[in-house]
Amino acid sequence: MRLTILLILCLASAWAQGKKTIFIITDAEGVAGVCRQDQTDPKDSEMRQLLTGEINAAVDGFLSGGADEVVVWDAHDGSQTLSALTIHPKARLLMGATGAAMTMERGYTAVAFIGQHGRANSRGGVMAHSYSSLGIQKMLMNGKPVGEIETRTALAGWYGVPVILLSGDQAAASDLRAIVPTAEFAVVKEGLSYYACLSMSAASARELIRERARGAMQKISQIRPYKIEGPVTIEVEYTTRSTLRPDAELAPGSEIVDARTIRYRGKDFMEAWVRSRSR
Ligand SMILES: [Zn+2]
């Protein structure tokens, strides 16, 4: 009994002394002031400024709330939106494709989404899509519609890491709220339709994000990782332009459902996830 208490105390103090690293996953469609497709071009200078401002506000909030380090992944369209010249001086910038694990194996303390949009087919979701608006019609995980939010939150959960903050439109916030109700949310715009929104100013969005990031650090121990237990099925319905070729090679554990839909099965989330990323 005494040994168990000792062990718990050791673990708790190791956690308290351990470096707290927050991993920010960025996107463009959920940024305040971004509402048109042309603005999501990675070279669009106004979008870059708007997104960078929101990221830097989140970094500020995390650091002032007790984080030791913040890693920012340029996760929008080919990782060519962010620059080391303008990213928060104390953050580190992760550039490029990161594979199925998205560097989560590095052992982050928590994950945050900045500039996030809702999953495909969300009503009133600004440019809502799941990974690829041109390539994917919809995705289902264990029969439920999902997008980047649900799958990446489950991936973090696989590593025992919670998602503590999301900034984006209200559709994105409600996607995360459904699975992590205790996270912090910064809703910076209201989607009216796919290409119509009512947005906060950049200044107000940054202020809100900074405050929520600080708040998320303060309640970090109360936010549970989102873990999916048991076997997992991920079904991807591709768009007509991405209809499968007749000789499409499938990873083991996957099956063709119809001309443009593949179902990937795994004994657990990770196996299904890796298989679904193989195409
Ligand atoms: Zn996205």
Boltz pocket constraint, residues with backbone or C-beta under 6 A from the ligand:
constraints:
  - pocket:
      binder: B
      contacts: [[A, 27], [A, 28], [A, 75], [A, 117], [A, 129], [A, 131], [A, 148]]
      max_distance: 6.0
